[in-house]
Amino acid sequence: MPSHRLVAVMGVVLAMFCGCKSEKSTSGRWVACTCPYLTDYDEPAKHTLRVCVPDGENAEETAFGCASKLVHGPAEACRCDPPAEVCDSPKACISNEYK
């Protein structure tokens, strides 16, 4: 039967081990998205862009945030393709409209 001191030491070691956070990967995947919006003249338009999102995160939300800053009018919900090649700058976006 283990002594109380050994049990306490094991508890401290286990707490230290569980408290350590692994280094998160800063990579993600490029995702192509299209975001509809209304122009200054209330005409429907679409903005295409690519976003780098960490695996498991919602590309549509990231694309909407980027499009809202890029278009001249209210952006609507974006639609995105499946993830493609690896990227190393999560949350980055590249407009296909302004090259």
C-alpha positions in Angstrom: 0.0 0.0 0.0 1.6 3.3 -1.0 2.4 5.9 1.6 0.5 9.2 1.8 3.7 11.0 0.8 4.0 9.0 -2.4 0.4 9.5 -3.3 0.8 13.3 -2.7 3.9 13.4 -4.9 2.2 11.4 -7.6 -0.8 13.8 -7.5 1.5 16.8 -7.9 3.4 15.2 -10.8 0.1 14.3 -12.5 -1.3 17.9 -12.0 1.9 19.3 -13.5 1.7 17.0 -16.5 -2.0 17.7 -17.1 -1.5 21.4 -16.7 1.2 21.6 -19.5 -0.3 22.8 -22.7 1.1 21.4 -26.0 2.4 24.0 -28.5 -0.4 24.7 -30.9 0.3 24.4 -34.6 0.1 27.7 -36.4 -0.7 26.1 -39.7 -4.1 25.7 -41.3 -5.6 25.3 -44.8 -6.4 27.7 -47.6 -10.1 27.8 -48.3 -11.7 29.5 -51.4 -14.8 31.5 -50.5 -17.4 33.6 -52.2 -19.2 36.3 -50.3 -22.3 38.1 -51.7 -22.9 41.7 -50.8 -24.8 44.8 -51.9 -22.9 47.6 -53.6 -23.3 51.3 -52.9 -26.1 51.3 -55.5 -27.9 48.3 -53.8 -26.9 46.0 -56.6 -26.0 42.4 -55.8 -22.3 41.5 -56.2 -19.9 38.8 -55.1 -16.4 39.0 -53.7 -14.1 36.0 -54.0 -11.3 35.5 -51.6 -9.1 32.8 -50.0 -8.8 32.5 -46.2 -6.2 30.6 -44.1 -8.1 28.9 -41.3 -6.8 26.5 -38.6 -8.1 23.0 -39.0 -11.5 22.6 -37.5 -12.4 26.3 -37.6 -15.3 27.8 -39.5 -14.0 29.2 -42.8 -17.3 31.0 -43.5 -17.0 33.1 -40.4 -13.4 34.1 -41.2 -14.3 34.9 -44.8 -17.3 37.0 -43.7 -15.0 39.0 -41.4 -12.5 39.6 -44.2 -15.2 40.4 -46.8 -16.9 42.9 -44.4 -13.6 44.9 -44.4 -13.0 44.6 -48.2 -16.4 45.3 -49.8 -18.2 48.7 -50.2 -21.5 47.6 -48.8 -23.0 45.0 -46.4 -21.6 41.5 -46.8 -23.8 38.5 -46.5 -23.1 35.0 -45.4 -20.1 33.5 -47.4 -20.0 30.1 -49.0 -16.6 28.2 -49.0 -15.1 25.3 -50.8 -13.5 22.4 -48.9 -10.1 23.1 -47.5 -7.1 22.9 -49.9 -3.3 23.3 -49.5 -1.6 24.0 -46.2 -1.0 27.6 -45.1 1.0 29.0 -42.2 -0.8 32.3 -41.4 -4.2 31.4 -39.8 -6.8 34.1 -40.1 -5.1 35.6 -43.1 -7.2 36.4 -46.2 -6.3 37.2 -49.8 -8.8 39.0 -52.0 -9.1 37.5 -55.5 -10.6 40.9 -56.6 -7.6 43.2 -55.8 -4.4 41.7 -57.3 
